[in-house]
Every structure is written in structure tokens, then in C-alpha cells.
């Protein structure tokens, strides 16, 4: 009898991982529900991009996280071809807020010529910095997208400094990907964030001002 109840407990706690097809359908559904499609992207990513922050937080598509939880560069995982090169782009389409996104899109991270999934071996154009939603701006959407390159490429984009808004504000993802003939994103994820007490600290560190 004891073994019977233990087996029931195991069945109750165990949940099978989602299949690739379920991941694809879910990320597409969430991006439509959050109006990323067609507001930001014409086509949803083909696959789910798995992102883990601080080795503990697995990003669940569409969910809300604090800026403090997202302050360090995440580890990414997707169905990559180890012989191919990729570009990783993270943007906020809701700067300064979703009702008046005059700075759409704000670039938070851009790494090109990533061999396979080894982001650390890619060429950073903009180093990672986490969400900076202004006070009272409400929820902001954040997208991390992966695009497959035709090969290792020469990018003529200037290296961006985190302390300078130039290049980060009004970053045009479509224009960038069309310029380098990348097509639609092969993987992606979306999450949301809103102001917390860490934002003023990060603003002071990056720009010497508080929000």
C-alpha cells in the first residue's frame, strides 16, 4: 500500500516536458496575445528560445519578471546548427511606455556572428543591459530574438556604449535584419517587466541619473 501511494505521488508531481511542437505553438500564441504579431514582427519565431537568468530563473514566455531578476546576461538555448552563425537581438518595443512608444524599439542587447549557441564567442555590438522601465510606465514587453545568418559576416555597425543612448533608441529590427538578409527569427521569447527599486540604481550606473 505504501508503494501504491508513493507511485501516485510521483505521478502527481511529475510533468512531462513540452514537445518542440508545443513550444512553437505556445510562443506564437503568446506573441499574438501580447500583440507582438503583427505590431513588431510580421512572423513569429519558428522555435522557442530558452533563456535562463542567474542560473535559476527560466523565462516562461509572456510572464512578468523584475528588473533586478534580469540584471545579468542570460544563458540562451535553442535548436542551433553548430556549423551556422547567428545574431541575438533583445529589444523593448514599449519605450518609454506601451501607450506612447516614441523610442520603439530600445535595443538592450546585440551580438552577431555567434557560432552555434556559443554567445560568448560572438561579436558584441551592444553588451547586455536589463530592463529599465520608467516609474509608472506599467508593464513593458521585452523580446529576445535569434536570427540565422547565411555565414560569418562583416557587420558595419558601430560598437555601442551602454552609457550612450545613441543606437539603442529607435532600433529598427526589420531594417537591420533585411540589411543582412536574415529573414524571420528562428527562435525567440517574450517576457514582461515593470519598474522596481533596482531601476534607479541601474540608471545611475549607466547614465549618471536616477529615474
Number of C-alpha atoms within 10 A of each C-alpha: 6 6 8 9 10 11 12 11 11 11 10 9 8 9 8 5 8 10 9 12 11 13 18 19 16 17 24 22 16 19 25 16 11 15 13 20 16 12 11 17 16 11 15 26 22 18 23 27 24 20 21 17 16 13 9 8 13 13 19 15 23 21 12 17 18 19 22 18 15 18 18 13 15 18 16 16 16 16 14 17 12 11 9 16 22 28 22 23 21 25 27 28 25 22 24 21 21 16 10 11 15 15 17 22 22 24 27 23 21 23 21 25 23 24 21 19 21 16 19 11 13 19 17 19 17 22 16 19 18 22 26 25 26 20 15 10 16 16 18 22 24 25 22 22 23 30 22 24 19 13 12 13 12 9 12 7 10 9 13 17 14 18 12 11 14 11 17 21 18 19 19 17 18 14 10 12 17 11 11 13 13 18 15 19 22 20 24 27 25 26 20 21 23 20 22 15 11 14 23 19 14 21 16 13 13 16 12 11 11 13 13
